Amino acid sequence: MHIDELDTPCLLLDLDRVESNIARMAEFMKGASASLRPHFKTPKCPEVARRQLEAGAIGITVAKLGEAEVLADAGLGPILMANQVVGPVKIDRLMALLARGVDITIAVESEFNVQELAAGAARSGQRPAAIIEVDSGMHRCGTTDPADTVRLAQALIDAGIDYRGIMGYEGHAVLIENAEERNEKAVAALTIVGEHVEALAEAGLPPQIVSVGGTGTHELAANFAHVTEVQAGTYVFMDGRYQDVLPGKFASALSMLTTVVGVKDRYAVCDAGMKSLTNEFGPPRSEDGTLKVARLSEEHAFLTGDRVANLKTGDRVTIIPSHGDTTLNLHSTYHVVRDGEVVDEWPILAARRFK
C-alpha cells in the first residue's frame, strides 16, 4: 500500500530513519563509559524497544506501571521505572509483575515509599528492587540532601528491599538550544548526582546503578564520572523540538500525514486537530519548514507559511510533531513506511497507559 491510500490523520514511521537513529546511538554508546537504557515514553511500542535492545541497550526505562506491564507482556526488559509507585493498588500491581519474574527496579524518594514497598512485599512474598531519585536541579521529585539519600539507602536495606543505586534527571537542561548553556546546566546537575554517589560510597553503600540523562544531554552524561547508564529516549524518533536542540544529529522518523480540507487567502486548514496532534512544545511544522501549524482546534489545524499559496483542497501534507511523545499517545498505530510504501503496522500498545 502506498501512503496516498491511507486515511488521515495518521502517524507515519520512517523505518529507514528509525533504524539509522538506533544504530547511530548504539555506535556512540559503544565508545562511552556508560550504557544505554532508552526511555519507553517515546515509542510506547514493543517492536521499537526490541530493536533497541538488540542493538545493545541494557534495558528499558519507563515512566508508568502501565508501560512496564506492556513490556512485560512482550517479554522485554530489564525495566527501570524512573518514577515512584504510590498507593496500595499500584504497589500490588508492582508485586504482580515481580511474581511473574519481571526484573523491574523502581524509584523512591521518601521513607513513605520505603514503607509502602515493605508492606507490599509482606503481602505478596516478593522482594522489590529500588533506586533513589535525586533532585539534580529540575525540582520535581527526589532527595536534595546527600545525607537523606544515605538514610534512604539504609532504610531500603533494613526493609529487605534490593537497593540498587540512584538516578537523577537533568530535564531542565535537555531542551536548551544553546549548547554552551545546556552543557553548563547539565554539568551542574550531574555534579549534584555525583555528590550523592560520593556520600553513599563513604557510607559503605556504593550505588550499582547511577542512571541519568536525556537525548539533549546524552553525549555529556554518557562519559560523566560515576554515571553507569543514560535514559535517552527521543533520539529514536527525534521530534521537531529536539531538532532545534540537536539539529541533524538524528533523523525525524515520526510524522503525521494530513489532508487539506480548505484553502483561504493566507492559510490552509487540514484535518489534524488537537485530538490527534499536540503543540505544547511549539508549532508543529513540515520537515522543510515551509509550513507550520499556527493554531489547533479540536478537528482542524491551521497552516501558514510560504507553501500555503501552492496548496489546494485534497492535497496531503506531512507534519513533524513538535513533541512526539504526547502526539503519538493520542494514536494506536504506526504506519511503518519505506520509500513511500507502507511495509508494516506497529501497535502503540503503551499509548494512554498513564496509570
C-alpha positions in Angstrom: 0.0 0.0 0.0 1.2 3.5 -0.8 0.9 6.2 1.8 -1.5 8.0 -0.5 -4.0 5.3 0.2 -4.0 5.9 3.9 -6.9 7.6 5.7 -5.9 10.7 7.6 -4.8 12.0 10.1 -2.4 9.1 10.8 1.1 8.6 12.1 3.9 7.5 9.7 7.1 5.9 11.0 10.0 6.0 8.5 11.7 2.7 9.1 15.0 3.6 7.5 15.3 6.6 9.8 14.3 4.6 12.9 17.0 2.0 12.1 19.5 4.7 11.4 18.8 6.5 14.7 19.0 3.3 16.7 22.3 2.4 15.0 23.8 5.8 15.5 23.1 5.9 19.2 24.3 2.4 19.6 27.6 3.2 17.9 28.1 6.3 20.1 27.4 4.3 23.3 30.0 1.7 22.3 32.7 4.3 22.9 31.1 5.7 26.1 31.8 4.7 29.7 28.0 4.4 30.4 25.4 2.1 28.9 22.1 3.0 27.3 18.7 2.3 28.8 16.3 4.1 26.4 13.1 5.6 27.7 9.9 3.8 26.5 7.8 7.0 26.9 8.8 8.0 23.4 8.0 5.0 21.2 5.5 3.2 23.6 5.8 0.3 21.1 7.4 -3.0 22.0 8.8 -3.5 18.5 10.9 -0.4 18.8 12.1 -1.4 22.3 13.0 -4.8 20.9 15.2 -3.3 18.2 16.9 -1.0 20.8 17.7 -4.0 23.0 19.0 -6.0 20.0 21.3 -3.0 19.2 22.9 -3.2 22.7 20.7 -1.4 25.2 21.0 -2.9 28.7 17.3 -2.5 29.4 14.3 -0.1 29.0 13.2 2.9 31.1 9.5 3.5 31.7 7.5 6.3 33.4 4.4 4.3 34.5 3.5 0.8 35.6 1.2 0.6 32.6 4.2 0.9 30.3 6.1 -1.7 32.3 3.2 -4.1 32.0 3.2 -3.7 28.2 6.9 -4.5 28.1 6.5 -7.5 30.5 3.7 -8.9 28.2 6.2 -8.6 25.3 8.9 -10.3 27.3 11.2 -7.3 27.2 13.4 -5.9 29.9 15.0 -5.5 32.4 12.9 -2.5 33.3 13.7 0.7 35.3 10.7 2.7 36.3 12.0 6.2 36.7 9.1 7.2 39.0 7.6 6.5 42.3 4.9 3.8 42.9 2.4 5.2 45.4 -0.7 3.7 46.9 -1.6 0.0 47.6 -3.3 -0.5 44.2 -0.1 0.3 42.3 2.1 -1.4 44.9 0.2 -4.6 44.4 0.5 -4.2 40.6 4.2 -3.9 41.0 4.3 -7.1 43.2 2.3 -8.9 40.5 5.0 -8.1 38.0 7.6 -9.4 40.3 5.6 -12.6 40.8 5.7 -13.1 37.0 9.5 -13.0 37.2 9.9 -9.5 35.7 13.1 -7.7 36.5 11.9 -4.2 37.4 13.5 -1.5 39.5 11.5 1.5 40.8 12.5 4.9 42.1 11.9 6.1 45.7 12.3 9.5 47.2 11.0 9.2 50.8 10.5 6.9 53.8 6.8 6.7 52.8 7.9 4.9 49.6 10.0 2.5 51.5 7.3 1.7 54.0 4.7 1.1 51.2 7.2 -1.2 49.4 7.9 -3.1 52.6 4.2 -3.6 53.2 3.6 -4.7 49.7 6.5 -7.2 50.0 5.0 -8.6 53.2 1.6 -9.1 51.5 3.0 -10.7 48.4 6.1 -12.5 49.5 8.1 -10.7 46.7 11.3 -8.7 47.1 11.2 -5.4 45.2 14.2 -3.5 43.9 14.7 0.2 44.1 16.9 3.2 43.3 16.8 6.5 45.0 15.8 9.6 42.9 18.0 12.6 43.4 16.7 16.1 42.6 19.6 17.4 40.5 18.0 20.8 39.7 14.7 20.0 38.0 12.9 20.5 41.3 10.2 17.8 40.7 10.9 14.7 42.8 14.0 13.4 44.6 16.2 13.9 47.6 18.2 17.1 47.9 20.5 16.4 50.8 23.1 13.6 50.3 22.6 12.6 53.9 18.9 11.9 53.2 19.9 9.7 50.3 22.2 7.7 52.5 19.5 7.3 55.1 17.0 6.1 52.4 19.6 3.6 51.1 20.0 2.2 54.5 16.2 2.2 55.0 15.8 0.1 51.9 18.3 -2.4 53.0 16.8 -2.6 56.5 13.4 -3.2 55.0 14.7 -6.1 52.9 14.4 -4.2 49.7 17.0 -4.7 47.0 18.9 -1.3 47.0 20.4 -0.8 43.5 21.6 2.8 43.3 20.4 6.3 42.4 19.1 8.3 39.5 18.8 11.9 38.5 17.3 13.7 35.5 18.6 17.0 34.2 15.3 17.6 32.4 15.7 21.4 33.0 18.7 21.3 30.7 17.9 18.9 27.9 15.9 21.3 25.7 18.2 24.3 25.9 19.2 25.2 22.4 22.4 27.0 23.2 24.9 24.2 23.6 27.2 26.0 26.0 24.3 26.9 28.3 22.9 23.4 28.0 26.2 21.8 28.9 26.7 24.2 31.8 23.4 23.3 33.4 23.8 19.6 32.7 27.3 19.6 34.3 25.9 21.3 37.4 23.1 18.7 37.6 25.4 15.7 37.1 27.8 17.1 39.7 24.9 17.1 42.2 24.3 13.4 41.4 28.0 12.8 41.9 27.9 14.3 45.4 25.2 11.8 46.3 27.2 9.0 44.8 30.2 10.0 46.9 28.2 10.3 50.1 26.8 6.8 49.5 30.3 5.4 48.9 31.6 7.0 52.0 28.8 5.3 54.0 29.7 1.9 52.6 26.7 1.9 50.3 28.1 2.5 46.8 25.4 2.5 44.1 25.4 -0.2 41.4 23.3 1.9 39.2 23.7 5.7 38.5 21.1 6.5 35.9 20.7 9.9 34.3 20.3 11.8 31.1 18.1 12.5 28.1 18.6 12.9 24.4 19.7 16.6 24.7 22.5 15.7 27.2 23.4 12.1 26.3 26.9 12.9 24.9 27.9 14.6 28.1 26.1 12.2 30.5 27.4 9.0 28.9 31.0 9.9 29.8 30.5 11.7 33.1 32.1 10.4 36.3 30.1 7.9 38.2 27.3 7.6 35.6 26.5 4.0 34.6 23.6 4.4 32.3 21.7 7.0 30.2 17.9 7.2 29.7 17.8 9.0 26.3 14.5 8.3 24.5 13.5 10.9 22.0 16.5 10.2 19.7 14.7 7.2 18.2 12.1 9.4 16.6 13.6 12.9 17.0 10.6 15.3 17.1 10.7 18.9 16.0 11.6 20.4 19.3 14.7 18.2 19.7 15.7 19.1 16.1 16.0 22.6 17.3 18.3 21.4 20.1 20.4 18.9 18.2 19.9 19.8 14.5 20.7 16.9 12.2 22.1 14.7 14.9 19.3 12.2 14.4 16.6 12.0 11.7 13.0 12.9 12.2 11.4 9.5 11.9 7.9 10.3 13.2 5.4 12.3 11.1 1.7 12.9 10.7 0.0 12.6 7.4 -2.9 15.0 7.0 -5.3 16.1 4.3 -6.0 19.7 3.3 -9.8 20.3 3.8 -9.8 24.0 2.9 -7.6 26.8 1.5 -8.1 30.5 2.2 -6.1 33.6 1.2 -3.5 33.4 3.9 -3.9 30.0 5.5 -5.0 26.4 4.8 -6.8 24.0 7.0 -6.1 20.3 7.4 -7.7 17.5 9.3 -5.3 17.1 12.2 -6.7 18.9 15.3 -5.8 18.7 18.9 -7.4 15.3 19.2 -4.6 13.9 17.0 -1.7 16.5 17.3 -0.2 18.4 20.2 1.6 21.7 20.3 2.8 22.3 23.8 6.4 22.4 22.5 5.6 25.0 19.9 4.1 24.9 16.4 4.5 21.6 14.5 5.8 22.1 11.1 6.6 20.5 7.8 10.1 19.0 7.6 11.3 21.7 5.1 9.9 24.4 7.4 7.7 26.0 4.7 4.5 25.2 6.6 3.7 25.5 10.3 0.7 24.7 12.4 -0.2 28.2 13.6 -3.3 27.1 15.5 -5.2 23.9 16.5 -8.9 23.4 17.2 -10.5 20.1 18.0 -10.5 18.7 14.5 -8.6 21.3 12.4 -5.0 22.6 12.1 -4.4 26.0 10.6 -1.4 26.0 8.3 0.6 29.1 7.5 3.9 29.7 5.6 5.4 30.1 2.2 3.9 27.0 0.7 0.3 27.8 1.6 -0.2 29.6 -1.7 0.6 26.3 -3.5 -1.9 24.2 -1.6 -5.3 23.0 -2.8 -8.1 21.1 -1.2 -7.4 17.4 -1.1 -3.6 17.8 -1.0 -1.7 15.7 1.5 0.6 17.4 4.0 3.2 15.7 6.2 3.8 17.4 9.6 6.6 16.8 12.0 5.2 16.9 15.6 6.9 19.4 17.9 6.5 16.9 20.7 6.3 13.3 19.5 5.6 11.7 22.9 2.3 13.4 23.5 1.2 13.3 19.9 1.7 9.6 19.5 0.0 9.0 22.8 -3.2 10.0 21.1 -2.9 7.2 18.5 -3.0 3.4 18.4 -1.0 2.5 15.3 2.2 3.4 13.5 2.1 3.0 9.7 5.7 1.9 9.1 7.0 3.1 5.7 9.9 2.7 3.4 10.2 4.9 0.2 6.5 5.9 0.5 5.2 2.3 0.8 3.5 1.0 4.0 5.5 -2.1 4.9 4.0 -2.8 8.3 1.8 -1.6 11.1 3.0 -1.5 14.7 0.5 -1.1 17.5 1.3 1.6 20.1 0.4 -0.7 22.9 1.5 1.7 25.7 -0.4 4.7 24.4 -2.6 6.1 27.1 -1.2 3.7 29.7 -0.8 6.5 32.2 -1.7 4.6 35.4 
